């Protein structure tokens, strides 16, 4: 397993992501962009990228805040707000990470996916709405809303979102609006709901100390398997 921190820039911002790949072969294989939660690039996204590499993918955990580190708690809200209120900026910084992934010579550029957690899932969806050349997008407890729903017509990827049925941050009204957006855009999409799960159900460090945020081992395992099955369908 080869794991490498990669420094890159976007709009003058220093970004540091982490690439993971099985380096026992130089054969072409699908590439997966991994977008972290709103708390910044932590071991959660990095470990997910390594698990993907073990499954035969080239995985790059991008950085959308800067310096490749978790944010201090007091900075999460303001930094998150800068992107959440500007989908075009979100797409641009996501595309900067996608370019890093695509530069790796082992990536089969006809088989590329983006996945993300929390706002990282929103970023992956915004990449798709922006017309990025992706085959698949997966959002885990991802924000589904956008100020540009009309851009769903640009989506080339098939979409899977995995949502906690009891997530107060992504309520049924947001799920319904997303369904309508996908339908209007003619998108190949699916949504998996996990009973008893709330926000951040894939993150073992989500300890329930904040209301509506809690790890759920069963939903984590089921959504991982759903993603792999989805990739098998798309990539063969």
C-alpha positions as CSV (number, residue, x, y, z in Angstrom):
1,X,0.0,0.0,0.0
2,X,1.4,3.4,-1.0
3,X,0.1,6.4,0.9
4,X,1.3,9.8,0.0
5,X,0.4,13.4,1.1
6,X,0.0,15.6,-2.0
7,X,0.2,19.4,-1.7
8,X,-1.7,21.4,-4.3
9,X,-3.3,24.9,-4.5
10,X,-6.6,26.4,-5.5
11,X,-7.2,30.1,-5.7
12,X,-4.1,30.8,-3.7
13,X,-5.1,28.4,-0.9
14,X,-2.6,25.7,0.1
15,X,-4.3,22.3,0.1
16,X,-2.9,18.9,1.3
17,X,-4.7,15.7,0.4
18,X,-3.8,12.1,0.8
19,X,-3.5,9.5,-2.0
20,X,-3.8,5.8,-1.3
21,X,-3.1,3.0,-3.8
22,X,-2.0,-0.6,-4.0
23,X,1.4,-0.1,-5.6
24,X,2.0,-3.8,-6.3
25,X,0.9,-3.2,-9.9
26,X,0.8,-0.3,-12.4
27,X,-2.4,-1.6,-14.0
28,X,-5.1,1.0,-14.7
29,X,-8.0,0.9,-12.3
30,X,-11.0,3.1,-11.2
31,X,-10.2,6.3,-9.3
32,X,-12.3,7.6,-6.3
33,X,-12.2,11.1,-5.0
34,X,-13.0,11.2,-1.2
35,X,-14.4,14.4,0.3
36,X,-14.2,14.8,4.1
37,X,-16.7,16.0,6.6
38,X,-17.2,19.7,7.6
39,X,-14.7,19.3,10.5
40,X,-11.8,19.1,8.0
41,X,-9.6,16.3,6.7
42,X,-9.3,13.8,9.5
43,X,-8.4,10.1,9.8
44,X,-12.0,9.3,8.9
45,X,-11.6,10.3,5.2
46,X,-8.0,9.1,5.0
47,X,-8.9,5.7,6.4
48,X,-11.8,5.4,4.0
49,X,-9.4,6.2,1.1
50,X,-7.1,3.4,2.3
51,X,-9.9,0.9,2.5
52,X,-10.8,1.8,-1.1
53,X,-7.2,1.2,-2.1
54,X,-7.4,-2.2,-0.5
55,X,-10.4,-2.9,-2.8
56,X,-8.4,-2.1,-5.9
57,X,-9.1,1.6,-6.4
58,X,-6.8,4.6,-6.6
59,X,-8.3,6.9,-3.9
60,X,-7.5,10.6,-3.2
61,X,-8.8,12.2,0.0
62,X,-9.0,15.8,-1.0
63,X,-8.7,18.9,1.2
64,X,-11.3,21.6,0.8
65,X,-10.4,23.8,3.8
66,X,-6.6,24.1,3.6
67,X,-3.4,22.6,5.1
68,X,-4.9,19.1,5.2
69,X,-5.8,19.3,8.9
70,X,-8.9,19.2,11.0
71,X,-10.3,22.7,11.8
72,X,-10.5,24.1,15.3
73,X,-14.1,23.9,16.4
74,X,-14.5,27.7,16.3
75,X,-13.6,27.8,12.6
76,X,-15.9,25.1,11.4
77,X,-19.0,27.2,11.1
78,X,-17.4,30.2,9.2
79,X,-15.4,28.0,6.8
80,X,-18.3,25.7,6.2
81,X,-20.5,28.7,5.5
82,X,-18.1,30.1,2.8
83,X,-18.6,27.0,0.7
84,X,-22.2,26.1,1.7
85,X,-23.4,29.5,0.4
86,X,-21.5,29.3,-2.9
87,X,-22.0,26.1,-4.9
88,X,-19.8,27.3,-7.7
89,X,-16.9,27.8,-5.3
90,X,-17.6,24.4,-3.9
91,X,-17.4,22.8,-7.3
92,X,-14.2,24.7,-8.2
93,X,-12.3,23.5,-5.1
94,X,-13.7,20.0,-5.7
95,X,-12.4,20.0,-9.2
96,X,-9.0,21.0,-8.0
97,X,-8.9,17.7,-6.0
98,X,-10.3,15.8,-8.9
99,X,-7.5,17.1,-11.1
100,X,-4.9,15.7,-8.6
101,X,-6.6,12.2,-8.7
102,X,-6.7,12.2,-12.5
103,X,-3.0,13.0,-12.8
104,X,-2.2,9.7,-11.3
105,X,-1.2,7.4,-14.3
106,X,-2.9,4.4,-12.7
107,X,-6.3,5.9,-12.9
108,X,-8.6,4.7,-15.6
109,X,-10.2,8.1,-16.5
110,X,-13.3,6.4,-17.9
111,X,-14.0,5.0,-14.4
112,X,-14.0,7.8,-11.9
113,X,-16.2,8.3,-8.9
114,X,-16.6,10.9,-6.1
115,X,-17.7,10.1,-2.6
116,X,-18.2,12.3,0.4
117,X,-19.4,12.6,4.0
118,X,-21.6,15.4,5.4
119,X,-20.7,18.5,3.4
120,X,-18.1,16.4,1.5
121,X,-21.1,14.5,0.1
122,X,-22.6,17.8,-0.9
123,X,-19.3,18.7,-2.6
124,X,-19.4,15.4,-4.5
125,X,-23.0,16.1,-5.6
126,X,-22.1,19.6,-6.6
127,X,-19.3,18.3,-8.8
128,X,-21.9,16.2,-10.5
129,X,-24.3,19.1,-10.9
130,X,-21.4,21.0,-12.5
131,X,-21.1,18.4,-15.2
132,X,-17.9,16.7,-14.0
133,X,-17.0,13.6,-16.0
134,X,-17.8,11.1,-13.2
135,X,-19.4,7.7,-13.6
136,X,-20.6,7.5,-10.0
137,X,-21.2,9.7,-7.0
138,X,-21.9,8.5,-3.4
139,X,-23.0,10.7,-0.6
140,X,-22.9,9.4,3.0
141,X,-25.1,11.5,5.4
142,X,-24.6,14.2,2.8
143,X,-26.4,17.5,2.6
144,X,-28.8,17.2,-0.4
145,X,-29.8,20.8,-0.9
146,X,-28.5,23.2,-3.5
147,X,-29.3,26.7,-4.6
148,X,-28.9,25.5,-8.2
149,X,-31.2,22.5,-8.6
150,X,-31.7,23.4,-12.3
151,X,-28.1,22.2,-12.8
152,X,-29.1,18.6,-12.2
153,X,-29.6,18.4,-16.0
154,X,-25.8,18.5,-16.2
155,X,-25.3,15.3,-14.2
156,X,-23.5,12.5,-16.1
157,X,-22.9,10.3,-13.1
158,X,-25.2,7.8,-11.5
159,X,-26.0,8.9,-7.9
160,X,-26.3,7.0,-4.6
161,X,-27.0,8.8,-1.4
162,X,-27.0,7.0,2.0
163,X,-29.0,8.8,4.6
164,X,-30.0,8.2,8.2
165,X,-33.7,8.0,8.3
166,X,-33.7,9.9,11.6
167,X,-31.1,12.5,10.6
168,X,-32.3,15.9,11.9
169,X,-29.8,17.7,9.6
170,X,-31.3,16.1,6.5
171,X,-35.0,16.1,7.2
172,X,-37.6,14.4,5.0
173,X,-38.4,17.7,3.3
174,X,-34.8,17.9,2.0
175,X,-34.9,14.3,0.8
176,X,-38.2,15.0,-1.0
177,X,-36.7,18.1,-2.7
178,X,-33.7,16.1,-3.8
179,X,-36.0,13.4,-5.3
180,X,-37.8,16.1,-7.3
181,X,-34.5,17.6,-8.4
182,X,-33.1,14.3,-9.6
183,X,-36.4,13.4,-11.3
184,X,-36.5,16.8,-13.1
185,X,-32.9,16.4,-14.2
186,X,-33.4,12.9,-15.6
187,X,-30.7,11.5,-13.4
188,X,-30.0,7.8,-12.6
189,X,-30.3,8.0,-8.8
190,X,-31.1,6.0,-5.7
191,X,-31.4,6.8,-2.1
192,X,-30.8,4.3,0.8
193,X,-32.4,5.1,4.2
194,X,-31.1,3.5,7.3
195,X,-33.6,3.2,10.2
196,X,-32.3,4.4,13.6
197,X,-29.4,6.2,12.1
198,X,-28.7,9.9,12.4
199,X,-26.0,12.2,11.1
200,X,-22.3,11.1,10.8
201,X,-23.3,7.4,11.1
202,X,-20.1,6.4,9.2
203,X,-17.7,8.1,11.6
204,X,-16.6,6.1,14.7
205,X,-15.5,9.3,16.5
206,X,-19.1,10.6,16.4
207,X,-19.9,9.8,20.0
208,X,-23.3,11.4,20.4
209,X,-22.0,14.4,22.4
210,X,-23.9,16.6,19.9
211,X,-27.6,16.1,19.3
212,X,-28.3,14.2,16.1
213,X,-24.7,13.1,15.5
214,X,-23.9,9.5,16.3
215,X,-21.9,6.6,14.8
216,X,-24.0,3.6,13.8
217,X,-22.0,0.5,13.1
218,X,-24.8,-1.3,11.3
219,X,-25.6,1.6,9.0
220,X,-21.8,2.1,8.4
221,X,-21.4,-1.5,7.3
222,X,-24.5,-1.5,5.1
223,X,-23.7,1.8,3.4
224,X,-20.1,0.6,2.7
225,X,-21.5,-2.6,1.1
226,X,-24.0,-0.5,-0.9
227,X,-21.2,1.6,-2.3
228,X,-19.1,-1.4,-3.3
229,X,-22.1,-3.0,-5.0
230,X,-22.8,0.3,-6.8
231,X,-19.2,0.5,-8.0
232,X,-19.3,-3.1,-9.2
233,X,-22.4,-2.2,-11.2
234,X,-20.8,0.9,-12.7
235,X,-17.2,-0.3,-13.2
236,X,-17.7,-4.0,-13.7
